[in-house]
């Protein structure tokens, strides 16, 4: 994605989560950390989680900051009680990678956190089911929410 698209995504996240300097953010499905790094200047700390060891390696090498902790893990099976200071959660381009049980598990796990604001965005339109293909030619599953 080009720089303008990155900035639009960052602006959307910052605005909708009402990010502030005292916030502690969970960035779920952080990928290579491109958005994470740009968002890090708005918050106190970010815990950025992705299941891909390769993407977390890229994030640590190219998109790191003193206030980011990158974690390799399955977001549907995390103990979110280990992050008691988190008050904001970002699931940007994330939900489409979860099946219904995974999404239910994630939401139940996130319920361990109290007084949080959650932002889910960039969820594929289920009306266009079957037309969304990832770069590796994999069809995305569209969840019935």
Backbone bond lengths (Angstrom), bond angles and torsions (degrees), N, CA, C in turn:
res aa  C-N    CA-C-N  psi(-1)  N-CA   C-N-CA  omega(-1)  CA-C   N-CA-C  phi
1 X - - - 1.437 - - 1.518 108.69 -
2 X 1.310 116.61 147.01 1.461 119.88 -176.58 1.534 110.49 -80.86
3 X 1.340 115.80 171.03 1.469 121.47 -176.00 1.520 112.46 -57.81
4 X 1.315 117.49 -38.63 1.464 121.13 -179.42 1.524 110.60 -64.28
5 X 1.327 117.73 -42.00 1.464 121.42 178.06 1.527 111.03 -64.47
6 X 1.316 116.48 -39.48 1.467 120.50 177.21 1.529 109.56 -60.91
7 X 1.313 116.83 -48.64 1.470 120.78 -178.38 1.526 111.62 -63.37
8 X 1.326 118.19 -38.22 1.470 121.05 176.52 1.529 111.01 -61.91
9 X 1.315 116.80 -41.93 1.461 121.07 179.07 1.533 110.70 -65.80
10 X 1.325 116.23 -45.75 1.465 120.54 178.96 1.529 110.01 -60.64
11 X 1.320 117.12 -47.06 1.470 121.05 179.02 1.525 111.43 -57.88
12 X 1.326 116.75 -41.45 1.456 121.63 179.54 1.529 110.82 -63.18
13 X 1.308 116.84 -44.95 1.466 121.68 -179.92 1.524 110.35 -64.25
14 X 1.326 117.07 -48.84 1.465 122.01 -178.56 1.524 110.72 -60.29
15 X 1.318 116.12 -45.30 1.467 120.75 -178.21 1.528 111.80 -67.18
16 X 1.326 117.26 -50.13 1.460 120.60 -174.33 1.525 113.79 -72.20
17 X 1.322 116.98 -28.24 1.466 119.55 175.55 1.524 111.73 -90.89
18 X 1.335 115.97 -3.73 1.463 120.61 -177.82 1.523 110.48 48.61
19 X 1.330 115.33 52.39 1.460 120.93 -175.74 1.520 111.41 -65.26
20 X 1.328 114.63 141.06 1.458 122.05 178.96 1.530 108.91 -140.12
21 X 1.309 115.85 163.14 1.465 121.48 -172.03 1.524 114.03 -60.31
22 X 1.321 119.27 -23.30 1.464 120.88 179.94 1.530 112.80 -90.00
23 X 1.318 118.73 -5.44 1.466 122.11 -176.75 1.520 112.78 -71.14
24 X 1.349 113.49 147.33 1.464 122.05 171.37 1.530 105.75 -117.63
25 X 1.319 116.03 121.04 1.462 123.20 -170.61 1.517 111.99 -110.59
26 X 1.329 115.63 138.98 1.467 122.36 165.84 1.515 106.63 -98.94
27 X 1.323 117.77 120.18 1.463 122.71 176.58 1.520 106.80 -106.93
28 X 1.334 115.66 100.68 1.459 120.75 -175.36 1.521 110.55 -92.01
29 X 1.334 116.55 138.45 1.465 123.40 -172.61 1.530 108.81 62.33
30 X 1.301 116.23 50.43 1.471 121.49 -174.85 1.520 113.74 -70.31
31 X 1.322 118.16 -16.17 1.465 120.59 179.21 1.511 112.20 59.90
32 X 1.328 116.46 -131.05 1.466 121.18 -176.56 1.525 113.35 -84.14
33 X 1.331 117.20 4.99 1.457 121.48 174.81 1.517 116.15 79.85
34 X 1.314 117.89 7.83 1.461 120.57 -178.16 1.534 111.08 -58.01
35 X 1.328 117.20 -51.46 1.459 120.56 178.51 1.533 110.81 -69.61
36 X 1.315 116.14 -38.48 1.463 121.90 -179.89 1.526 111.03 -54.82
37 X 1.304 116.26 -49.49 1.471 121.09 -178.71 1.525 110.71 -59.54
38 X 1.312 117.01 -43.99 1.467 120.32 -178.23 1.528 111.23 -68.35
39 X 1.312 117.62 -34.21 1.456 121.90 179.55 1.528 111.19 -75.37
40 X 1.316 117.01 -24.88 1.472 120.70 -174.28 1.522 113.55 -58.99
41 X 1.318 117.65 -24.05 1.473 119.43 -179.48 1.528 112.43 -75.26
42 X 1.330 117.62 -9.01 1.466 121.58 -178.47 1.528 113.62 -99.10
43 X 1.339 118.10 -11.49 1.463 121.20 -171.71 1.527 111.89 -129.79
44 X 1.327 114.39 168.70 1.457 120.78 178.08 1.532 111.14 -73.97
45 X 1.344 116.14 -45.19 1.469 120.53 -178.92 1.519 110.11 -154.91
46 X 1.320 115.36 151.21 1.471 122.54 174.91 1.527 108.94 -128.67
47 X 1.339 115.53 130.34 1.458 122.32 166.26 1.514 105.17 -101.26
48 X 1.319 116.16 113.26 1.462 122.04 -175.03 1.523 108.46 -109.98
49 X 1.333 116.08 122.63 1.461 121.05 -172.12 1.523 110.55 -123.26
50 X 1.330 114.58 135.99 1.460 121.58 173.93 1.519 107.99 -150.33
51 X 1.323 117.07 150.68 1.462 120.70 -179.80 1.528 112.61 -79.57
52 X 1.329 117.62 -16.50 1.462 121.39 -174.31 1.531 111.59 -87.58
53 X 1.301 115.01 112.65 1.466 120.55 177.76 1.530 110.62 -60.36
54 X 1.327 117.07 -38.39 1.466 121.36 179.30 1.517 112.25 -63.46
55 X 1.344 117.26 -44.66 1.462 120.45 179.62 1.533 111.59 -68.03
56 X 1.329 117.00 -38.37 1.470 119.52 177.57 1.536 109.87 -65.73
57 X 1.319 117.70 -36.01 1.473 120.35 176.40 1.527 110.97 -62.02
58 X 1.325 116.61 -43.47 1.469 120.90 177.27 1.526 109.71 -63.44
59 X 1.337 116.45 -44.43 1.466 120.82 -179.80 1.526 110.99 -58.38
60 X 1.326 116.48 -45.60 1.468 120.23 -179.85 1.522 111.80 -64.96
61 X 1.326 116.47 -36.29 1.468 120.66 -177.30 1.529 113.17 -79.17
62 X 1.330 117.18 -37.62 1.469 120.00 -170.62 1.526 115.09 -114.57
63 X 1.312 117.44 -20.43 1.465 119.69 -173.11 1.528 111.43 -134.00
64 X 1.304 115.75 46.95 1.450 120.48 -177.63 1.517 111.52 -102.63
65 X 1.311 115.34 162.20 1.458 122.79 177.27 1.529 107.04 -156.66
66 X 1.315 116.97 160.68 1.464 120.63 -179.26 1.521 113.11 -61.44
67 X 1.319 117.50 -24.41 1.465 120.16 -177.15 1.539 113.39 -102.93
68 X 1.337 116.32 21.09 1.474 121.02 176.79 1.522 109.15 -119.25
69 X 1.326 115.64 132.25 1.466 122.03 171.17 1.519 106.99 -115.59
70 X 1.332 116.82 113.65 1.467 121.05 177.82 1.525 109.08 -90.27
71 X 1.336 115.09 137.00 1.456 121.94 -176.33 1.524 108.94 -133.35
72 X 1.333 115.87 132.55 1.462 120.97 172.44 1.519 106.95 -88.42
73 X 1.337 116.89 123.56 1.453 118.84 179.45 1.513 112.65 -177.52
74 X 1.306 114.44 163.87 1.459 122.88 176.80 1.523 107.61 -88.46
75 X 1.323 117.33 112.35 1.461 120.85 -174.74 1.523 113.12 -62.87
76 X 1.332 117.74 -19.94 1.463 120.48 -179.97 1.523 111.93 -82.02
77 X 1.334 117.04 -10.04 1.463 120.71 -176.03 1.525 113.19 -125.84
78 X 1.321 116.92 14.87 1.463 120.75 -178.60 1.530 110.35 -76.67
79 X 1.319 115.65 151.52 1.461 121.82 171.13 1.518 106.70 -92.30
80 X 1.310 117.00 92.63 1.457 120.72 -176.45 1.520 112.52 -72.30
81 X 1.320 117.02 -11.20 1.457 120.48 172.11 1.515 111.77 -63.43
82 X 1.342 117.29 -17.74 1.468 122.16 177.84 1.530 111.94 -76.44
83 X 1.323 116.87 -3.11 1.468 122.30 -179.64 1.536 109.48 -122.06
84 X 1.321 118.31 61.48 1.474 120.16 -172.07 1.525 114.99 -66.07
85 X 1.315 118.45 -20.34 1.466 120.60 -177.69 1.519 113.40 -89.74
86 X 1.324 117.50 -4.10 1.464 120.76 -179.24 1.525 109.96 -66.73
87 X 1.330 115.44 132.50 1.462 119.04 176.13 1.538 113.15 -126.57
88 X 1.341 116.87 -4.39 1.465 121.26 177.44 1.535 108.37 -137.50
89 X 1.345 115.51 145.49 1.466 121.19 -179.97 1.525 108.58 -134.14
90 X 1.323 116.07 130.88 1.460 122.01 179.34 1.519 109.91 -116.35
91 X 1.326 115.90 124.44 1.465 122.53 173.92 1.522 106.95 -121.26
92 X 1.311 116.65 78.20 1.452 121.39 -177.84 1.527 108.46 -98.04
93 X 1.320 117.22 124.04 1.477 122.35 -176.74 1.521 110.49 54.84
94 X 1.305 115.42 47.28 1.463 120.47 -173.00 1.525 112.60 -122.36
95 X 1.313 116.61 -47.10 1.456 121.87 -169.62 1.526 112.50 -58.54
96 X 1.320 117.88 -33.22 1.463 120.09 -177.10 1.531 113.32 -65.86
97 X 1.326 117.39 -13.67 1.460 120.46 179.28 1.523 112.33 -90.68
98 X 1.316 117.29 -1.02 1.455 121.68 -177.54 1.519 110.47 -108.41
99 X 1.324 115.89 142.06 1.458 118.14 170.63 1.528 107.48 -84.52
100 X 1.313 116.87 177.49 1.465 119.94 -176.49 1.523 112.28 -58.16
101 X 1.325 116.91 -43.05 1.466 119.89 -179.92 1.530 110.90 -66.74
102 X 1.317 116.71 -38.31 1.461 120.38 177.88 1.518 111.72 -63.32
103 X 1.332 116.50 -42.16 1.461 120.35 178.52 1.523 111.01 -65.79
104 X 1.326 116.58 -43.24 1.468 119.33 177.40 1.521 110.56 -61.13
105 X 1.333 116.47 -42.53 1.470 120.78 178.63 1.517 111.80 -62.87
106 X 1.324 116.07 -41.19 1.467 120.00 179.45 1.522 110.45 -63.91
107 X 1.324 117.33 -48.11 1.463 120.33 -178.32 1.529 111.13 -63.71
108 X 1.331 116.75 -38.35 1.461 119.90 176.85 1.526 110.02 -65.15
109 X 1.326 117.62 -43.31 1.465 121.36 179.32 1.527 111.19 -63.85
110 X 1.327 116.74 -40.63 1.464 120.43 179.06 1.526 112.03 -65.96
111 X 1.336 116.65 -22.33 1.462 119.34 -179.92 1.525 112.09 -66.43
112 X 1.341 117.07 -10.78 1.468 120.57 173.74 1.526 110.99 -65.66
113 X 1.322 116.04 -25.14 1.463 121.54 -179.86 1.522 109.07 -87.42
114 X 1.296 116.36 137.71 1.465 120.87 -178.20 1.522 109.95 -107.18
115 X 1.326 115.36 146.01 1.468 121.96 175.67 1.524 112.90 55.85
116 X 1.330 115.91 51.21 1.461 120.50 178.89 1.519 110.22 -110.15
117 X 1.312 114.87 156.18 1.459 122.10 171.74 1.522 106.60 -111.70
118 X 1.334 117.12 126.90 1.458 122.52 -177.25 1.526 109.11 -113.16
119 X 1.323 115.78 133.65 1.467 121.81 177.75 1.523 108.69 -120.32
120 X 1.340 116.02 118.49 1.464 122.50 175.00 1.513 107.25 -114.07
121 X 1.332 116.48 127.92 1.454 119.08 -179.07 1.516 110.71 -149.94
122 X 1.332 112.93 170.14 1.458 121.37 -178.91 1.528 111.20 60.66
123 X 1.328 114.60 45.60 1.455 122.08 178.39 1.527 107.51 -94.94
124 X 1.329 118.11 126.17 1.459 119.89 -177.98 1.528 112.92 -57.35
125 X 1.298 116.01 146.21 1.457 124.48 179.45 1.526 109.37 -74.11
126 X 1.346 116.95 118.39 1.472 118.81 -176.91 1.529 111.86 -67.14
127 X 1.344 117.81 -17.54 1.469 120.72 175.25 1.535 110.94 -65.90
128 X 1.319 116.27 -22.56 1.459 120.74 -179.14 1.530 111.40 -103.17
129 X 1.313 115.72 24.10 1.459 121.49 -179.41 1.529 110.70 -50.86
130 X 1.291 114.84 134.47 1.458 120.56 178.09 1.513 113.41 88.28
131 X 1.323 118.39 -7.85 1.466 120.17 -179.16 1.522 112.03 -105.13
132 X 1.309 116.99 -6.54 1.466 120.40 -178.56 1.520 108.52 -96.76
133 X 1.311 116.21 119.37 1.461 122.50 -178.81 1.531 107.83 -124.08
134 X 1.324 116.16 133.32 1.461 120.07 177.56 1.527 109.07 -77.87
135 X 1.341 117.96 166.96 1.477 120.13 -179.35 1.529 113.88 -56.57
136 X 1.336 117.73 -29.02 1.466 119.27 178.95 1.527 112.03 -89.33
137 X 1.359 115.70 18.89 1.469 123.97 175.00 1.524 113.24 69.11
138 X 1.324 117.86 19.37 1.450 121.47 177.54 1.524 109.69 -90.18
139 X 1.326 116.93 129.70 1.460 120.23 176.09 1.525 108.89 -73.38
140 X 1.317 115.57 137.24 1.443 120.19 178.41 1.525 110.30 -84.16
141 X 1.319 116.18 143.72 1.457 120.89 173.53 1.519 108.26 -83.88
142 X 1.306 116.80 131.78 1.450 122.04 177.27 1.518 107.04 -100.52
143 X 1.304 116.93 123.72 1.461 121.20 -177.24 1.526 110.92 -81.65
144 X 1.295 115.50 144.71 1.458 121.53 170.96 1.523 105.24 -90.96
145 X 1.308 117.13 106.76 1.465 120.95 -178.39 1.510 110.89 -100.59
